[in-house]
């Protein structure tokens, strides 16, 4: 929960007013199905290819294992991830997917969206906690650069699923 005076790891932030977690955004059932399908398909593909192309079979098996390791690491990181709201804005990581730091003057609004608010969003929008449905929609005054899967991307809206969306929206209103 909130920890006044704590410091965030991100250099953009000064003292943290409140920290918000997204443990409820994790989708264990979906992740388990992906993992099981990946393991079964990798095993079958390895057996089929190993007869004639053993090197290719091992390369594909190794790449599948790295994908599985990334999925498990992202699932674990999403459970520990937080967004920090403070006087200097918003900063944090969302699993191993997204890293962001936004000053308060760049945040136009933060709402708890209805399904109509989320339909039709395409360019400049990222659902950072997919497959979870966002319960907070951040809208920026101008495009903001975030780090998406390690690569910079400019966005105007970010959807996130937080454990306490109402408190998050209120905390952001207090920074502007």
N, C-alpha and C positions, 0 to 999 in steps of 0.2 A: 504494500500500500504506500501511502505517502511517507516520505522521509525527508523533512525539511533540513536543508543544509548539506545534504549528501551531494557528492560530485559525480557527474556523468563521465563516462569514458570519452565521450566525444568532445573535442576541443572547442566547439562552437558554444557549448553550454557552460553556464556558471552554476551557482547553487540550484539544485533540483527542488521544485516546489512539490511535485507529486509524480509518482511513477505508476504507470498503468500497464497491466499484463494482458496477455492474449492466450491464456491456457485453453480456454474454451474454443479457440479457433482450430485446434488440432483435430484432425479427422482420422482417428485410429483405424476405423473399419476400412476406409478407402485406402489408406497407406498399407494396411495388411493385404488387401486384395492385390494392389500393385506389386508388392513384394512377392507374394505367392506366384502370380503370373510370371514375373520376371525370373524367379528361380526355376519354375517348371519349363518355361520356354528356353532358358539358357541351357538347362540340362539336356533337353531334347535336341536343340540345335548343336550342342557340343558333340553329342553321340553321333548325329547324322554327318557332321562335317569331319569329325576326327578320323574317319576311315580314309578319306582321300586328301583332305587338306588339314592336317593336324595343326600347323602353325596358325592358320586362319581360325580354327576352332578355339585355340587358346587365347588368341587376341580378342575374339568376341566374348569369350567367357570372362576375361579380365575386365573388359569394358563394362559388361553387365554387372560384375561385382562392384566396380567403382560407382555405377549408378545406384545400386542398392545401398552402398555405404553413404552416398550423398543423401538419399531419401531418409535413411535412418538418422543421420546427423541433422538434417533440416527439421525432422519431427521433434527431436530432442531440443534443438535450439529454439523452436517455436514455443515450447513449454517454458523456457527461461527468458524469452524475449520481453522487452518492455519499451514503452515510449515514455520519455521524460518530458514533462511540461514544466517550464520555469519562466522566469522573467525574461530570459533571452530567447524564448521560443520553444520549439518542439524538436527533439532529437531522439534517435534510437535505432534499433535493429529489429527486423521482423524475420525471425528464423535466420536462415542463411540466404534468404532471397533479396531482402530490401534493407538498405541503410539510408537514413535521411536526416537532415538537419535543416530546419526552416525557421528563420527569424519571425517574430510575431507580426511584423508589418507586412509580410508576404502572405499571411493566412487571411483569406476573404471570409470564409465561414466554415463551421464544423456543425454538421447536422446529424441527427439519427434518421437515416433515409427510409422512405417508404419504397415499395417495389417500383413505383412510377419514377422515382428519382434515379433509380439505377438502370432502367431500361433505356436502350439507345445510346449508352455511353460507349464511345469507341476511341477516337483519337485523344491522346493526352490523358487517358484514364488507366489506372492500374488497380486491380483488386489484389492487394498485397498479402491477404490471408486466404487466398483461394485454396481449397474449394469451399471454405466457409463463406456464408453470405455476409457482406459487410453490414455492421450495425452502426458505423460512423462513416460519413463521407466528408473528407477534407477537400475544400475548394480553395485554390490559391489565386491571388490577384493577377499573377503572371506566371508563365512556366517556371517551374522549380526543378533543379537537377537533383535526381536521386540516384542511388546506385542499385541497379536491378540485376541480380545474378552476377555481380562483379563488374557490370558495364554501366557507364553513365547513361541516363535517359531523362529527357525533359518531360514533365507531366504537369497537368493543370488540376487534376483530381486524383485522389487516392482513397480507395475504399479499404477499410480495416474492420476486423472483428475483435472487439475488446471485451474483457470480463465485466467492466463497469462503464458502459458507454455514456450514461447520463452524467456521471462525475467527470469524465474526460471532456465532454462538451462544455460543462461549466468551468472546468479548470482552464480551458483554452480561452473562453470568454474573459476570464480574469486577467489574461496576459495582454489583451489588446486594449 
